[in-house]
Structures are given as structure tokens and as C-alpha cells.
Amino acid sequence: MNGIIQPEQFPNVSSFLDRHKKLRWRYRKDGRQACLGTDYGSAEFIKRYAAATNSAPLHPSDIAARVPSHFQQGTLSRLIDAWYRSAHFEALGKGTRKGYRCQAERLRGSYGDYMVQAMQHKHIKDMMAAKAGMPNAANNVLRILRFVLDVAIETGLIGHNVARDVKKYATPDDGFHTWTEQEISAFCAVHHPGSVAHTCLTTMLYTGAALKDAASMGRANLCDGRICYIKNATKTRAGVEVNIPIHSALAACLARLPPEFEFFLQTAKGTAPTPGTLGNYMRKWCDAAELTECSSHGLRKAFERRLGEAGRKEQEIAAVLGFVDTNSPHMRLGMDVRSELADRAISSIAV
């Protein structure tokens, strides 16, 4: 990835990752370029920059004035760059990396010049307190700091991750709004069977699949009247296999799809929609039905609500939704027959 940072202190200078995922700096202008090394603002960097621009070398006092503190070694900003190049960050899914990067860049913008070795519990609590009105956002700050400070431990910069000792904020109720039966009916009254909107709702409502999994779901996931997919799979994580029977309502919906469709929610280009695109469409479909509180995230919770109202056991709900067994013994018991548990759970859901 090129052009990660373009500091104003040295015009025409940008950063890039080399083939070893190491951050380097270079000068480029009018077809000319020169490598400036890996240490932004160092004496060697300044020497190469002067040679590349055919200018006189800068005096040390000028160098100090032109290099912002957050580009110096040991700052949170430099550590964020190191995290981007870490194995942990590379192993994350594309969408997760994008979301974490946005959060980290906001953190960099406010606290990039903080010296990591001097960070204490009170500093992290103050950073979270700045978003106290949005507890989920405050917890996101803590999550990123935990990841970043883990890198500081790996590089020997600090000996203990103080962010791991800070507690998360309590979040209100249970997050995303859970669809009610009245809201589901209102959606279907506007988006009729056969429409992409109705297919999306039915797929998520009768599989309990998350947006990411529903977006890529298609005929390849069908086998002997069942739907099989891998939940939460990444480059380094195998994920959890979900194997559930096809509910009659979903079967009727899928029967309306053109036979040449490879994916249930196939785009005009013949590909599966990205989770982001599908989420945006779902927002528009909900707004069209005047369901401002509803979103795609709430459909999975609506399916879980239906299972609970039908009197299904925890193990059965976990099997359908792809939950991994918890630490409690009663949850581990019987989880080796997930498909059978899913059969009992799906059979209890009315059309």
C-alpha cells in the first residue's frame, strides 16, 4: 500500500510498505524519486532529502522544528504503524482491518504524540472518558489500545500492557434493535416475495446468518435439504461449521430464484454483494418500510428471539447460530451433535 502518510513538513514525501512489510519513506516529484530510509526525521533522512531536492542540508535546530513529535520513536503514532505491519493485523479480515484502521487513525489524530512508555491507567481512562457519552465508542478506543500495546510488548518497548487492566464501559441494553413480529410483517408488506429485499430478509431470518455470511451464501451452501457454511472464518481461523435444515419459508423463497443464480443475493454482475453494500441496501429497504430502528444486525437477534420463545435449549440455539460452546459445563454437554440440535430448533419455528 503506497502513500500511507504524506507529512506536510517535507513536501513530496510519502510512506510505503516494502515487500517485507517494513515502513519506508521516499521523495517523489516530476518523475524523480529517492529513498529516504525508514526513520522519519532522522539525520540520514534529512541528508537524503536535501540531496534529492538539491537543497542545502538543514541545521539540527531546523530539523527538530520540522519533525512533529508524533513521528518520533516511542510514540503511539509510530506504534500504530507497527501494528498495521504486524501478523495480528494481517490475519484480520479485510472488513475488520478497514474498521480497525479507521478507529486507530482517529486515535492517532488525538493522541498520536503520547509516549507509550509513559502511558498509565489514568491516561487510558481519560481517553475513554472523552467518549463516555458513547460507551461502545469508548470501548473501541480500549480495544485498539490493547492491540497496539501488545505490539509494544513484542518489540520490548514496555513490559506490561496496562490497557488489559482497564475495564470496558457497560453498554446499554443489548445493542442493535431486535425486530418484532410486527416490524417483520411491515417489511414484507412493502417488499414482496421475489424481490431482493424480501430474499435478503428471509435468508437472514431463517438461517440466523450474520450479514457477512448471508452476503456470500448461495447454491454451493445447499446440500440434501440443508444449508452449510463456515461462520467467522479468517486467514488464520478455521471458523465454526453451521449445518441447519432449510425452513419451509426459506425453501419457498429460494424456489423463486432464477436457476442460473449462483448466489441467493446475486448482483447484476453475477457476483455476491459485499457485506457493506448489502448493509447499505438493507438500510434503504428498512427506511422504505418506515422501520428506522431496524437494521440487518437485528434480524439475527430476531431469529434468536424466535428460538427462545419456542422454548429451545441453549445448546440448540448455539448450534443454529454458530456459537462456540461456552465455559459452562451445561453448554459443552451435547454440543458434539450440532446438526441434530439444529434440526430440533428449526422445526419449532413457525412460518
C-alpha positions as CSV (number, residue, x, y, z in Angstrom):
1,M,0.0,0.0,0.0
2,N,1.5,3.3,-1.0
3,G,1.1,6.8,0.4
4,I,0.1,5.8,3.9
5,I,1.2,9.2,5.3
6,Q,2.1,12.4,3.5
7,P,3.5,14.8,6.1
8,E,3.5,18.5,5.2
9,Q,6.8,19.2,6.9
10,F,8.7,17.7,4.0
11,P,6.9,18.3,0.7
12,N,6.6,15.4,-1.8
13,V,7.5,12.8,0.8
14,S,5.2,9.8,1.3
15,S,5.5,6.4,3.0
16,F,5.1,2.9,1.7
17,L,5.4,-0.7,2.8
18,D,8.2,-2.7,1.1
19,R,8.0,-6.4,0.3
20,H,9.0,-7.2,3.8
21,K,6.1,-5.1,5.2
22,K,8.5,-2.5,6.5
23,L,7.6,1.1,6.5
24,R,9.8,3.3,4.3
25,W,9.9,6.9,3.2
26,R,10.6,8.3,-0.3
27,Y,10.7,11.6,-2.1
28,R,8.9,11.8,-5.5
29,K,8.4,14.8,-7.8
30,D,8.3,15.3,-11.5
31,G,9.2,11.7,-12.3
32,R,12.2,11.7,-9.9
33,Q,12.3,9.7,-6.7
34,A,14.7,8.9,-3.9
35,C,14.6,6.6,-0.9
36,L,14.8,8.4,2.4
37,G,15.1,5.4,4.7
38,T,12.9,4.0,7.5
39,D,13.4,6.6,10.3
40,Y,11.3,9.7,9.5
41,G,13.2,12.9,10.5
42,S,16.5,11.2,11.3
43,A,19.8,12.8,10.4
44,E,20.1,10.3,7.5
45,F,16.6,11.1,6.4
46,I,17.4,14.8,6.3
47,K,20.6,14.2,4.4
48,R,18.9,12.2,1.7
49,Y,16.0,14.7,1.5
50,A,18.5,17.5,0.9
51,A,20.3,15.6,-1.8
52,A,17.0,14.7,-3.5
53,T,15.8,18.3,-3.6
54,N,19.2,19.8,-4.3
55,S,18.9,22.0,-1.2
56,A,21.3,22.8,1.5
57,P,21.4,20.5,4.5
58,L,19.2,21.7,7.3
59,H,20.6,22.8,10.7
60,P,19.8,20.4,13.6
61,S,17.6,23.1,15.2
62,D,15.6,23.3,11.9
63,I,15.2,19.6,11.8
64,A,13.7,19.5,15.3
65,A,11.3,22.2,14.4
66,R,10.1,20.5,11.2
67,V,9.6,17.0,12.6
68,P,6.3,16.6,14.6
69,S,6.6,14.8,17.8
70,H,4.2,12.0,16.9
71,F,6.6,10.8,14.2
72,Q,9.3,10.2,16.8
73,Q,10.2,6.7,18.1
74,G,8.2,5.5,21.0
75,T,5.1,7.5,20.3
76,L,1.6,6.0,19.9
77,S,1.5,7.1,16.3
78,R,4.7,5.1,15.4
79,L,3.3,2.1,17.3
80,I,0.1,2.2,15.3
81,D,2.1,2.0,12.2
82,A,3.9,-1.1,13.6
83,W,0.6,-2.7,14.5
84,Y,-0.5,-2.3,10.8
85,R,2.5,-4.3,9.8
86,S,2.1,-7.0,12.5
87,A,1.0,-10.6,11.9
88,H,-2.1,-10.0,14.1
89,F,-3.4,-7.1,11.9
90,E,-2.6,-9.0,8.6
91,A,-4.6,-12.0,9.8
92,L,-7.8,-10.0,10.3
93,G,-10.5,-10.0,7.6
94,K,-10.5,-7.2,5.1
95,G,-13.6,-5.5,6.6
96,T,-12.2,-5.8,10.1
97,R,-8.9,-4.3,9.1
98,K,-10.7,-1.4,7.5
99,G,-12.9,-0.7,10.6
100,Y,-9.9,-1.0,13.0
101,R,-7.8,1.3,10.8
102,C,-10.5,4.0,11.0
103,Q,-10.6,3.7,14.7
104,A,-6.8,3.7,15.1
105,E,-6.5,6.8,12.8
106,R,-8.9,8.7,15.0
107,L,-6.9,7.7,18.0
108,R,-3.7,8.8,16.2
109,G,-5.2,12.2,15.4
110,S,-6.0,12.9,19.1
111,Y,-3.2,11.1,20.9
112,G,-0.5,10.3,18.4
113,D,2.2,12.2,20.2
114,Y,1.7,10.3,23.5
115,M,4.8,8.5,24.6
116,V,3.9,4.8,25.1
117,Q,6.3,4.1,27.9
118,A,4.7,6.9,30.0
119,M,1.1,5.7,29.5
120,Q,-0.7,4.7,32.6
121,H,-4.2,3.5,33.6
122,K,-5.3,7.1,34.2
123,H,-4.3,8.2,30.7
124,I,-6.3,5.3,29.1
125,K,-9.3,6.1,31.3
126,D,-9.1,9.7,30.2
127,M,-9.1,8.7,26.6
128,M,-12.1,6.6,27.1
129,A,-13.8,9.3,29.2
130,A,-13.7,11.6,26.2
131,K,-16.3,9.3,24.6
132,A,-18.2,8.5,27.8
133,G,-21.4,9.5,26.1
134,M,-20.9,6.7,23.6
135,P,-19.9,3.6,25.6
136,N,-19.4,1.5,22.5
137,A,-17.0,4.1,21.0
138,A,-15.2,4.3,24.3
139,N,-14.8,0.5,24.3
140,N,-13.4,0.7,20.8
141,V,-10.7,3.0,22.0
142,L,-9.8,0.5,24.7
143,R,-9.8,-2.4,22.1
144,I,-7.4,-0.6,19.8
145,L,-5.1,0.3,22.6
146,R,-4.9,-3.3,23.8
147,F,-3.9,-4.4,20.3
148,V,-1.4,-1.7,19.9
149,L,0.2,-2.0,23.3
150,D,0.6,-5.8,22.7
151,V,2.9,-4.8,19.8
152,A,4.9,-2.6,22.2
153,I,5.4,-5.6,24.4
154,E,6.6,-7.7,21.5
155,T,9.1,-5.0,20.5
156,G,10.4,-4.7,24.0
157,L,9.2,-1.1,24.4
158,I,7.1,-1.9,27.5
159,G,6.9,-4.9,29.8
160,H,3.2,-4.8,30.6
161,N,0.0,-3.9,28.7
162,V,-1.8,-1.5,31.0
163,A,-4.8,-1.4,28.7
164,R,-5.5,-5.0,29.6
165,D,-6.2,-4.0,33.2
166,V,-8.7,-1.3,32.3
167,K,-12.4,-2.4,32.4
168,K,-14.8,-1.8,29.5
169,Y,-17.8,0.5,29.9
170,A,-21.1,-1.1,30.4
171,T,-23.2,-0.8,27.2
172,P,-26.9,0.0,27.2
173,D,-29.4,-2.9,26.9
174,D,-28.4,-5.4,24.2
175,G,-27.1,-3.3,21.3
176,F,-28.9,-3.4,18.0
177,H,-32.6,-3.3,18.0
178,T,-34.3,-6.8,17.7
179,W,-37.0,-6.9,15.1
180,T,-40.5,-7.6,16.4
181,E,-43.1,-9.7,14.5
182,Q,-45.0,-6.5,13.7
183,E,-41.9,-5.0,12.1
184,I,-41.2,-8.1,10.1
185,S,-44.7,-8.0,8.7
186,A,-44.4,-4.3,7.9
187,F,-41.2,-5.0,5.9
188,C,-42.9,-7.8,3.9
189,A,-45.9,-5.6,3.2
190,V,-43.6,-3.2,1.3
191,H,-41.1,-5.7,-0.1
192,H,-43.0,-8.6,-1.6
193,P,-41.8,-12.2,-2.3
194,G,-39.5,-12.4,-5.2
195,S,-37.8,-9.0,-4.5
196,V,-34.1,-8.9,-3.5
197,A,-35.2,-7.2,-0.2
198,H,-37.6,-10.0,0.7
199,T,-35.0,-12.6,-0.2
200,C,-32.4,-10.9,2.0
201,L,-34.8,-10.7,5.0
202,T,-35.9,-14.3,4.6
203,T,-32.3,-15.6,4.2
204,M,-31.2,-13.9,7.4
205,L,-34.3,-14.5,9.4
206,Y,-34.5,-18.3,8.8
207,T,-30.7,-19.0,9.0
208,G,-29.6,-16.5,11.6
209,A,-26.6,-15.8,9.4
210,A,-24.7,-12.6,10.0
211,L,-24.5,-10.0,7.3
212,K,-21.1,-11.2,6.1
213,D,-22.2,-14.8,5.7
214,A,-25.6,-14.0,4.2
215,A,-24.0,-11.9,1.5
216,S,-21.9,-14.8,0.2
217,M,-24.5,-17.5,0.7
218,G,-25.5,-19.4,-2.4
219,R,-26.2,-22.7,-4.1
220,A,-22.8,-24.0,-3.1
221,N,-24.1,-23.9,0.5
222,L,-27.0,-26.2,-0.2
223,C,-26.8,-30.0,0.4
224,D,-29.6,-32.5,0.8
225,G,-32.1,-30.0,2.1
226,R,-29.7,-28.3,4.4
227,I,-27.6,-25.1,4.4
228,C,-24.0,-25.4,5.5
229,Y,-21.5,-22.6,5.9
230,I,-18.5,-21.6,8.0
231,K,-19.0,-18.8,10.4
232,N,-16.2,-16.4,11.5
233,A,-13.6,-17.9,9.2
234,T,-10.4,-15.8,8.6
235,K,-6.9,-16.4,7.2
236,T,-5.8,-18.0,10.4
237,R,-9.0,-19.2,12.0
238,A,-11.0,-22.2,10.7
239,G,-14.3,-20.8,12.0
240,V,-17.4,-22.7,13.1
241,E,-19.3,-25.0,10.8
242,V,-23.1,-24.3,10.8
243,N,-25.3,-27.1,9.4
244,I,-29.0,-26.5,9.6
245,P,-32.1,-27.7,7.8
246,I,-33.8,-25.4,5.3
247,H,-37.0,-24.0,6.8
248,S,-40.1,-24.2,4.6
249,A,-40.4,-20.4,4.4
250,L,-36.8,-20.2,3.1
251,A,-37.3,-23.0,0.7
252,A,-40.3,-21.2,-0.9
253,C,-38.2,-18.1,-1.2
254,L,-35.2,-19.8,-2.8
255,A,-37.5,-21.6,-5.3
256,R,-38.3,-18.2,-6.8
257,L,-34.6,-17.5,-7.7
258,P,-33.6,-17.9,-11.3
259,P,-31.8,-21.2,-11.8
260,E,-28.7,-19.6,-13.1
261,F,-28.2,-17.6,-9.9
262,E,-25.0,-18.8,-8.1
263,F,-25.7,-16.6,-5.0
264,F,-29.1,-16.0,-3.3
265,L,-28.5,-12.2,-3.4
266,Q,-26.6,-12.1,-6.7
267,T,-25.8,-8.7,-8.2
268,A,-26.4,-7.7,-11.8
269,K,-22.7,-8.5,-12.4
270,G,-23.3,-12.1,-11.3
271,T,-21.3,-11.8,-8.1
272,A,-22.2,-11.8,-4.4
273,P,-22.7,-8.4,-2.8
274,T,-20.1,-7.2,-0.4
275,P,-21.3,-7.0,3.3
276,G,-21.0,-3.2,3.2
277,T,-23.1,-2.9,0.0
278,L,-25.8,-5.3,1.4
279,G,-25.9,-3.4,4.7
280,N,-26.5,-0.1,2.8
281,Y,-29.3,-1.7,0.8
282,M,-30.9,-3.1,3.9
283,R,-30.8,0.4,5.4
284,K,-32.7,1.8,2.4
285,W,-35.2,-1.1,2.4
286,C,-35.9,-0.6,6.1
287,D,-36.4,3.2,5.6
288,A,-38.8,2.5,2.7
289,A,-40.9,0.5,5.1
290,E,-40.6,3.2,7.7
291,L,-38.6,1.0,10.1
292,T,-36.0,3.4,11.2
293,E,-34.9,1.4,14.2
294,C,-34.4,-1.8,12.3
295,S,-31.2,-3.0,10.6
296,S,-29.7,-6.2,9.2
297,H,-28.0,-6.8,12.5
298,G,-31.3,-7.1,14.3
299,L,-32.5,-10.0,12.1
300,R,-30.1,-12.4,13.6
301,K,-31.3,-11.3,17.0
302,A,-34.9,-11.7,15.9
303,F,-34.2,-15.3,14.9
304,E,-32.6,-15.9,18.3
305,R,-35.7,-14.4,19.9
306,R,-38.0,-16.7,18.0
307,L,-35.9,-19.8,19.1
308,G,-36.1,-18.6,22.7
309,E,-39.8,-18.0,22.5
310,A,-40.2,-21.6,21.1
311,G,-38.6,-22.9,24.2
312,R,-35.4,-24.1,22.6
313,K,-32.4,-25.0,24.8
314,E,-29.2,-23.1,24.8
315,Q,-27.3,-25.9,23.0
316,E,-29.9,-25.9,20.2
317,I,-29.7,-22.1,19.8
318,A,-25.9,-22.2,19.8
319,A,-26.0,-24.9,17.1
320,V,-28.2,-22.9,14.8
321,L,-26.4,-19.6,15.3
322,G,-22.9,-21.0,15.2
323,F,-22.0,-20.0,18.8
324,V,-18.9,-21.8,20.1
325,D,-19.5,-23.7,23.4
326,T,-19.0,-21.5,26.4
327,N,-17.0,-22.2,29.5
328,S,-20.1,-23.5,31.4
329,P,-20.3,-27.4,31.5
330,H,-24.0,-27.4,30.6
331,M,-23.3,-25.7,27.3
332,R,-20.5,-28.1,26.4
333,L,-22.7,-31.1,27.1
334,G,-24.1,-32.5,23.9
335,M,-22.5,-29.9,21.5
336,D,-20.9,-32.7,19.5
337,V,-24.2,-33.3,17.7
338,R,-24.8,-29.8,16.5
339,S,-26.7,-30.8,13.4
340,E,-29.3,-32.8,15.4
341,L,-29.7,-29.9,17.8
342,A,-30.2,-27.5,14.8
343,D,-32.9,-29.9,13.4
344,R,-34.9,-29.6,16.6
345,A,-34.5,-25.9,16.8
346,I,-35.6,-25.1,13.2
347,S,-38.6,-27.5,13.3
348,S,-40.0,-25.4,16.2
349,I,-40.1,-22.2,14.1
350,A,-43.5,-21.4,12.6
351,V,-43.8,-19.8,9.1
